[in-house]
């Protein structure tokens, strides 16, 4: 699958025409993963022939082809069951059909069907606060061939293609940036093999050092240090200045105004040097670099402006820009702690294993994941987030859930006494004893009703509660609730076969219509998991419970802030853990979501 170098433009056009025919032959029911790799190959050819926009459409459609097949089947099955039930009731006004799917069945089906790839103009209808960032991996040589029937070798890294999509019709450019794998590898192989090694050790440490606490904590500290180095390598060694593509837009008007002032100053410096007009895309890049100034090393700043403006590193223009930004760096520091609008990451099937949310540049950005833009489109339609207007003065559109409509399950296997001791008093004080079960396994019907009739489903125990309601049962539901699944590997997506996209509990909740899920990418210790949980509840619900090991003043400070987006609550929870490995595991899937305040929320009837 590697691209042949040094082809003439005419030869490239012939290759592209051949690819078009091949893709057209299979796109009505594309095979996995061949279809994905064909689209990525056409993307590379499109770049060389100057058809970047059509190439972006190919990148979008290359993600999660297998899940898209599955999602289409699930949606059609659900629509069929509803139609049969509707026919049997002989009533077109039945309340059971005034749900999120009813008005959008045809639109959702149309979105999921495999057609000729096209640019996602529907992003203009999403809330303007959002930014969607798709990261696509491209493997070369032997690794690319392996993807047609296996997993790529993890001792190498892929090239990455970032596509940063603005939403809501914002007047900024879509940025497409290719990031080549860095020269050289860290000791022992690539970042992916290093992560696997860390996680394998994390899984066996309890068995290997049972009864030897001193050695146990020594090994845990090694894992902690190793993952910190890995995340730093991901951010600075692999991405370099391109890490600014990950960050959310500034939320406060005063911050935006300051950014505009310094952007205009930089644009004047460029104009003064007679370098010609700056394109909209270049200006978007300049704003990002200034916004991220405190997160960039000096050499990354110089490299960023050099690449964007296509100048020599020692150019006087680049020097003038660098020295100006250094002279105002104290002013620019406010951007490092400024409130940020949400980002939705669309990660390809191998790189989704990495803890992207743990990179330092995202510490104040609410982040969630979703397997593909098609799934994002479906969820946004189902939850009524589209607007035909693109007026940026619109009030923020975000899903709001009623915190009083919650069902919780804690320690259902009755073998986590510490978690039960810590969490039971808090949850019973928030929601009452009758809103959940503690120390006993829930009935399947209880979970089904909580997912379809309530707004939040909270689980604290081993795994992701699929031992009480299987993923095959979850996808048959018309899921209404957001799910907080605070257990080991509850947010892990894993390929179940040689040609299947990574999937897991989170992807099945999304396909069932759940707006949002919190989970863990790997195994975590119960005490740190409970610390994360309590911090999330404090930020998300506006409560004020002590987090074990955290200064009381830190907890009290949370009272002065209104309830945060769930994504923001999870992002800020990482600092409360004793071990970085545990904090980095927490992720959110789905749409940005917040709660109504307890005082304004209606009680369940």
N, C-alpha and C positions, 0 to 999 in steps of 0.2 A: 504493500500500500504506500510505500515511499514515493514521493514525487520525483520524477526524473528532472535533473537540473539542465540548464542551458537550452531549453526549448525555445524555438522562435515563436513570435506572436501567432503566426499562422498555425503552427503545430499545436499551440495551446488551445486555439479555437476549435481545432479538430477534436482534441481530447475532450474539451468541454461539451461539444455536440454529442460525442459518444456517451459521455456520462449522463447527459440529459436524457438520452434514449433509454439507457439502462434504468435510471431512476423512475422515469415515466412508466416503464413496464411493471415495476413492483410497487409503486406508491399507493395503489388502492388497498393493498394489504401487505405492507412491507415486512420482510423478514428481519429478525433481530439476531446479531448486531450489524449485519451487512449493510442495511439501509443507513444506519448511523454513520458508518465509516465512509460510505459512498457520498453522503452529504458533506462530510468534513473534507473529503478529497475535492469535491466540486467547489467548496469554499476557497480552498487554496488556489485552485485554477481561476476562480472568479476574481480574486485579488490581483492576479497577474494580468488579467485582461481588463481591469478597471470597472468591474461590476460589483462593487462592494455591498450595495444595499441588498441585491438578490442573494449575495453570499451570506449576509447576516440572517436572512430568512432560513437558509440552509442550516446554519449553526443552531438556530432556535429549534428546528425540527429534528436535529440530531440527538437531542436530549430525551432520555427516558422513553424510548420507542416501545419497549415491552410494557412499561407501566401505562402508557397511553392506550395500548390494546386492551389491557385489563380494565382500565378506567372506563373505556367505551362500553365494554361488555357489562360492567357493573351498573353503569348508568341506564343502559337499555333494559336490563333485568328489573331494576327498580321502577322505571317508568312503566314497564309492562305489568308489574304486580299492582301498581297504583291504578292503572287503567282497568284492570280486571276487577279490583275492589270497587272502583267507582261505578262500573257497569252493574255490579251485583247489588249495590245500594240504590241504583236507579235514581240518583240525585246528583245533579251537576253543581249543587251548591254545598255539598258536604264539607264540614269544617276541616276534615282530615286532609283536604286537598288545597287548603289555603296556606300552603307552606312555601318554603324557599324554592323548591324545585318546580312547582306547578306552572309558573309563568315563564319559565326559562328552559323547559325541556328541549324544545327544538333548537334553541341557541346553544345549549350545552352540547347536544349531540353534534351539531354542525361544527362546533369548535374542535371536538375530539376527532372527528373523521379525518382520514388521511387524504389530503388534497395537495395540489401544487403549492409548495411553500411560498408564503408571502410575508411581507414586513408587518409587524404587530401594531398597526395604527390604533387598535383598541386601547393601547396604553395611555392615550390622550384622555380617555374617560375615567381613569383611575385617579384617586386623590393626588393633588399636586405635591403633597408633602413627601410622597414615596419616591424612592429610587430603586430600580431593579437592576441587579448586576449579575450577568450570566458569565460563568467562567467555564470554558470548554477546553478539554485536554486533547492534544494531538500527539500520538506516539509515532515513532519512526522505526523503519527497518523491522527487525525481528519482533519487537514489542507490538508494532502495528499489526503484524500477521497473527500474533497470539490472540488479539482481540476478536478474531473471527472464530475462535473456538476455545478460548481460555482466558486466563488472567495475565496481564502484562508482567514482565519481570520487574520486581519492586526494587532492584538495585539501580534503576535509572529513574529519571524524571521525565514527564512529558513537557512539550511546549504548551503554553497557555494562551488562549485568546479571551481577553476581557471585552465584554460589551456592556457599557454603562448606559442604561436607558432612563431618561427623565420621564416622569409621569405627569398627567394632568395638563399637557400642552405647555409646559414651562419652556421659556425661550432660551434654552441651552441645548447644545448639540449632543447627540448620541455619540459616545466615544467608543471607537473600536481600537484595541491595542493588543498586539501580539507580544507576549513575553517569552523569550526563549529560555530553555532550561539553562541554569548557570553552568559555567565552565568548572569542571571538577566536581567531586562529590565529597560529602563529609565522611569521616572515617567509618568503615564498615558498610558503606553503601549509601543509597539515597535517603531522603527524608521519610519516604514511605516505609522502607525496610526498618529504619530507626524507630518509627512509631510502632510498627508491629512488634519489635523487640521489647520496647517499653511496656506495651499492653500485655504481652505474654508474661513478662515478669510480674506485672501488676495482678494478673489472674492467679498466679501460682504462689504469691508471697504468703498468703494465709496458710496454705498447706505446708510450705517449705519451712516456715519459721513459727509454727504453732508452739506456744509455750516459751518462746524466746523473744520477749518484747524488745529487748535492746537491739537485737539483730534485725527484728522486724522493722523497727522505726529507722534503722540505718539504711535498709534497702529501700524503704518508702521515700526517704530523703533523696536517695540516688535517682529514683524515678522522677521525683519532683524536679531535681536539677536538670536531668536529661530532657524532660519535656519543655522546660523553660528555654533551654538552648535550642531545641527544635523549633519552637514557636518564633523565637528571635531570628533563627535562620530563615524560616519561611518569610518573615516580614522584611528582613534587611538583606539577606544574601540572595534570595530568589527574586523577590518583587522589587526591591530597591525603591526608587521614587514612584514606581507604579502602584505602591500600596495605597497612595492617596485616592485611587479609583474605588477603594472599598468604603470610604467614609460617607456618612449621611450629610445632607445639606443642613446648614445652620438654621436653627429654629427661630431665634429671637431677631426682631427687626433691627435692633441696635448692632448686633453682630454682623448682620447682612450689610448694613450701611458702612461699617468699618471695613469690611472686606471689599466693598465697591470702591471706597476711597483709595485703598492701597492697590487695587487692580488698575484703577485709572492712572495712578502714578507710574506703575510699571508700563502701561501702554504708552504713556507719554515718553518714557525713556526709550522705548523701542522706536517710536515715531521720530524722536530727536536724532536717533542714529541713522535714520533714513533707510530702515529695513523693510519698508513697504507696509501695506495694510495687513493687520492681523485678522485671520479668519475667525469665524464664530467658534469653530472647534478649538483653535489655539487659545482663544479667550477663556473658554470653558476649562481648559487645562491650567491656564494661569491662575484662575480663581481657586482651583483645587489645590495647587501647589502652595499658594499663599495661605489658604484655609488650614493646610496641614503643616505649616512651617515648623511648629514646635515638635512635630513627630519626625522630621526629616533631618538627617545628618548633613553637614555642609556639602560633602561630595555628592549627596543625593539631590540637593537643591540645584547645584551646578549642572549635574547630569540631566536633571529634568528640564531645565530651561534650554540647555544645549540641544537636546533631542526635539523638543517641541518647536523651537524657533529655527531649528536646522542651522545652528551656528557652531563655530569652533569653540571648544571648552575655554580657550584663553581669549575669546572675543571680548572686546571692551564693553559691548552691550550686556553680555552675561555678567561681567564683573560689576558693572553699574547696578544691575538688578540685584545681585547678591549683596553688595554693600548697602544698598538702600534697605533691603529686608533685614539685614543684620542691625542696622541703625534703629529700626522700629520693632525689634524682636520682643521687647517687653510688652508692647501693645498687642503683638500677635499671640502672646502667651494665653490670652483670654480664650482663644479658639480651642486650646487644648482641653479646657474644661467646659466649654460652651455646650448648651443643649443642642442635640442633633435630631433631625427627623429620621424616620425609620428607613432601613435598607432591607431588601429582600434578595437573598443570595440564591442563584440557580447554579448548583454545582454538578459537575460531571461525575460519572460513576466511580472513578477511582479516587479522585481528589476530595470527594465528600467525606472521606475518612478523617481528613485533617481537621484540627480544631481551629478553623478560621476565625471564629468569634473571639478567641483568646488573644489575638494580636493586639498590641498596645494601642494602635491607632483607632481601634473600635471601642475603646473603653467607655465612651459616652454616647455611642450610637446604638439605638435599639435595632437588633438584627434578628431576622428569621430566615429559615431555609424553605425551599420548595423544590421538588424534583424537576419541574419544567414550567415554561411559560404557559403551556396549555392547561396545566393543572391550576396555575394562578388565575387564568382567565375564567375557568369553570367556577372556582371558589368565589371570585369577585362577583360573578353573575348570580350565583346562588344566594349570596348574602347582600345583594342589592347595593353594591358599592359603586356602580357605574353612574356617571353623570354625563348628560349630553352637553353641558356647559363646560367651558374651560377657563372661566373667570377665576383668577388666582385669589380673589377676595372671598371666595366661598369659604364657609366655615369648614374646618377639618372634618372629613368623613372617615369614621373609624367604627369598627364594631364595638358596641358597648354591651356588656353582659350584666345581668342582675346577680350580685354576689350572694343574695339570699336564696337563690335557686341553685343550691349546691348539694351534692351527695358525696360523702367521703368514705374511704376505706383505709384503715390503718392496721398494719401488722396482721393480715388475715391468716397467715400460717402460724401465728402465735409463737414465733421463734425470734422476734426482734424486741425483747423487753425494753431495751433502752429507747428505741424509737417510740414505742407505745407510751412510755413514761414521759418522754419529752413532748410528743405531739398531741396526745389525747386531751390534756387539759386545755390546750390552746384551741383545738378544733371544736371542742364542746362549748367553749366560751363564745367562739365566733358564731357557730351554726346550731348549737344545741345537740343534745344527745340523740334526738330522733331523726337527725339528718344524715346519719351514717352508721357504720358498723366498725367496731374496734375489737381486735383479738379473735375474730371469727371470720370464716370465709363468707363472702356475700353470695346471695343466690343469683343465678344467671339473669332472672327477671329483674332483680334490683338494678343491675348494671345496665340492662337494656333500657329500662325506664329512665334511669339517670341520664343516659346519653341522648335519648329522644325527647324527654320532657323537661329537662333542667338545663341550666346555662353553664354550669361547671361540674366536672367530675374530677375529684381529687383522690389520688391513690398514693399511699406510702407503704411500701413493702418490697418483696423480692420481684424483680422483673417488671413487667408492664401490665399486669392483671390479665394477660391473655390466657392464663391458666383457669380463669373463671368465666371468660367470654372470649372465644377464639377469634382470630382475625377473619376467618371465613364467616363468622356470625356478624362481626362488626360491619363488614362491607355490605351486608344485607339491610342494614339500618339506614333510616333517614336521620343522620346524626346531627343534633343541634348543639350539643355541649362542647365547650373547649375542655381539653383534658390535661391535667397536671399529673404526670406519671413519674413519681419520684422513686425510681428503683433502678437497679443496675441494668445498663445497656437498653433501657426503655426507648432511647432515641436512636439506636443503632440501625443503619440500613445495610443489609448484606445480600450479596448475590447468592441465590439459592441453587443456581445451576450454571452451566458453562456459558449460556448465552442470555441469561436473564438479568435485567437491570436490578441494582440493589433495592431491596424493599424491606419493610419491617412494620412494626405496629404503627409508627407515625404515618407512613405512606397509606396504610389501609384506613386510618382515621380520616385522612384528607380525602381519599376516594369516596368515603361514606358521607362526606359533607361537613365534617367537623371543621370549624374555622381555624383552630389553633391547638397545638400540643406542645407541652414541655417534656423533655426527656433527657436521658444521659447517654452519651456516645459509647461509654464503656463502664466497666465495673467501678463502683465507688464505695467508700466506707460509710457506714450508717451515720456516724456522728457528723461528718462533714456534709453529708446529704441533708441531714436535718437542719444544719446551719443554713445551707442554701435555701431550703424550704421556708424556714422562718423569715429569712430576709426577703424572699419573694413575696410572702404574704404581707409583710410590713409595707413594702413599696407598692404592691399591687392593690391591696385593700385599704391602706392607710392605717394599719394597726401599729402597735408599739410594743411588741414582745421582745424580750431580751434574747440576743443571739449568743449562745455559749462561747465564751472566749473573746467576745467583741466588747470594747468599752461602751458603757451605758450612754455616754454622750453621743456616740455615733448613732445609736438607735434613736435617741431623742431627736437628733437632727432631722430624722425622716418625717417627724410630725409636721414640720413646717412646709413640706412639699405635698401637693395634691397627689392622689393615686396615679401611679405611672402606667405607661403601656406595659403589658406583660413582658414584652421583649426587652424593655429598658430595665425592668426589675431583675430579669435573669442576667443581663449584662453586668449589672452592678453587684450581683451576688458572688462573683468570683473571688472578691477580696476577703470574704468572710471565712474561707476554708483554711484549714491548717496546711493542706497539701495542694499545690498548684494543679496536680493531676486531677484531683476531684473537682476543683473549680472549673477547669477547662472542659470538663465533660458535659456541662449543662448547655443545652441547645433548645431553640424554639423552632417549630415548623408551622407554616401557615401564614395567616394574615395578621397585621397589627391589630391589637385588641386591648381594650381597657374595661374597667368595671365602672358601673354607676356607683355613686357614694352610698354607703349603707343607709344614710338618712333619707335619701331621695328614692332608693330602690323600693319597689313594692314587695310586700310579703307574699310568699306562695299561697295560692288559694287552696 
